[in-house]
């Protein structure tokens, strides 16, 4: 009887959050270990389906770095990074497009549908959803900056009860119009969240969140405002790989997203814990 009561209490505690987020849009960026560990992958998929079942308009934007690395090795290609971005020549772009828009995207769609959800796989080229130009001021190859997001396809999919699953490849509107450009998935998620005026952007990472001391897991910063982010940067508490993550969150907030979250995607059902419990996990960022 106690177990039944405990289970009932979990649902009762979740109710206010379910009511609060019903009909709202949440953009989730999915990548890292949560994509390659089968148990974690299953948990993420279940979370997404449940979110949709309780009326949350859910968009999933995914990366695929490990899969791209594996395919490059198979084909004899070489990985090179410039300022944290994957240098993308013509051959690498073919691999990126094949892996992200093809295998990874459709695998996720299949898993969502197997779990009882409805999903549609998209990339930024479809309907010119993500319009971009090559990054200037450096040699990054076919890596782009998003200039415009057309939300019409996303809105139609959400209105139809689908989970749009978006891979971060964009349509080049620059000198080589029509070519594909590789886009950082975190940035793509932030831009999409802003264009949709989403309630939340959630970045699933391989770390707890923003730590005051990277060597102390108990130093998690549970919440911070936009101005505080700038001070944390000046104090070099935000450094290394966390800089682009927080920059993407700031981009989303500046674009009208209510809240941005950096959470540990290696924790099973991290999305549900963040959304439907009082304590949540990770770091929440607000204006």
Buried (B, 14 or more C-beta within 10 A) or exposed (E): EEEEEEEEEEEEEBEEBBEEBEEBBBBBBBBBBBBBBEEBBBBBBBBBBBBBEBBBBBBBBBBBBBBBBBBBEEEEBEEEEBEEBBBBEEEBBBBBBBBBBEEBBBBBBBBBBEBEBBBBBBBBBBEBBBBBBBBEEEEBBBBBBBEBBBBEBBBEBBEEEBBBBBBBBBBBBBEEEEBBBBBBBBBBBBBBBBBBEBBBBBBBBEBBBBBEEEEEEEEBBEBBEBEEBBEBBEEEBBEEEBEBBBBBBBBBBEBEBBBBBBBBBBBBBBBBBBBBEEEBBBBBBBE
